[in-house]
């Protein structure tokens, strides 16, 4: 089981733990390269993504590959 992904984690932290979630960031139109140091909460707000839906999608994908 994957550890819980929270909005305080940075994009880079999530990708380091679960590289398979890269597609989730792409689906949500989030900059996971140059913006990787941002927390998920900040990044979602800046990139116009729904944080709750993003966290659910990241968690689902991380757990599916765990």
N, C-alpha and C positions, 0 to 999 in steps of 0.2 A: 504494500500500500504506500502511495506517495505521501510525503509530508504535506500539510496544508499550505497552500500558496496564499499569501496575504497581500493586500494592497500596499503594504509598507516595503515589500521586497522590491529590489530593482529588477529591471528587465534582464540585465546581465546575470544577476543571481539566479533567476528562474531558468535562464538558458543554460547556465553552467550545470544546474541540477538535472534539468529535463530538456536536453537539446531538441527532442522531438516536438516541442511546442512552437518551434519557429513558424510553422504554418498557421497557428492560431493568431500570432501577432500580425502576419500578413493578411489574414482574413479580416481582422479588425482595422486594417489600414494603419498600423502602428509602426513607427520608426524604431526598429530593434537593433539598428547598427549604430548610427551616430547618437541616438537618444537612449542608449542602453543603460546609462548611469541614472536615469530617472526612475523614481518609484513607480510601481504600477498605477497607483492612484493619480499621481501627477501626470503620467504619460497618457492615461485614459482621458483625463480632462483636457489635456492639450491636443490630443489627436481625435477627440470627439467620439470616443468609444464608451459604451455603457460598462462601468466597472463591474457591476454584478454579473453581467453576462460574460464579460471577459474572464473573471475569476472562475466561473463555472466551466467555461470552455477549457481554460488552462488546466484545471484540476482533473476534468474528464480525460483529457489527452494524456496528462502525466500518469494517471492511474491505469489507463489502458495499456501503457507501455511498461509499467513497473513490473 
